[in-house]
């Protein structure tokens, strides 16, 4: 039981760290944002990092709808 909880927490923390790195890289590449903030609002970035299991599927669906993922 305890190892299952530790595994879930570890997986969530790994996702948070990967998400924060990815959002910082996306923010640094965008000239519209200040510093390494992805959305222009650090609180929104923080929510995206903590809720990464919800953020990444929504972001990928947005990119698919925009046609940015599928090569033409």
N, C-alpha and C positions, 0 to 999 in steps of 0.2 A: 504494500500500500504506500509506504513512505517513498520507495524508489520510483513508483509511478508518478507521484506528485513532484518529486525532484526532477524527473525526466520532463514533465510538462513545463515546469518553471524554467528549466534549462533551455528547452526548445523555444519558449516564448522570449527568453532573454537573448538567445542567439538571433532570433528574428528581429528583435528590437535593435540589436547592434548592426545587423546587416541593413536594416531599413534606415537607420540614422546615417550610415555611410552613403547609401544610395541617394537619399534625399539631399545630403550635403553636396554630393557630386552633381546632381541635377540642378540644385540651386546655384552652384558656382558656375555652371555652364550657361545659365540664363541671365542675360544682361538686364532684365527687368527687375531682378531681385537685388536686395542689399546683402552683401556678404555671401554666406553659404545657406541662407534661408530659402527653402524651396517654394513656399507659397506666398512669401511676403509677410507672413505672420508666424512668429515663433511658436505661439500657442497652438495654432493649427498644425504646424509641423510636429509638435509634441504629441498631439492627439493621433496623428497619422502614424507615428512611431509606436505608441502604446497599443493602438488598435490595428496593427499591421495585418492580422489575418483578414480584416475587412477591407483595408485600404488597397492592398496589391491586386486582388481580383477586380475591384472596381476600376483601378487605374489601367489594368490590362484590357478590360472591356471598353474603356474609353478610347484607348489606342487602337483597338480593333475597329471600333465604330468610325474612327477618324481615318482609318486606312493606313496608319503609320507602321503597323506590324507586318502586314502582308506586302510582300514585294510585288511590284507591278512589272 
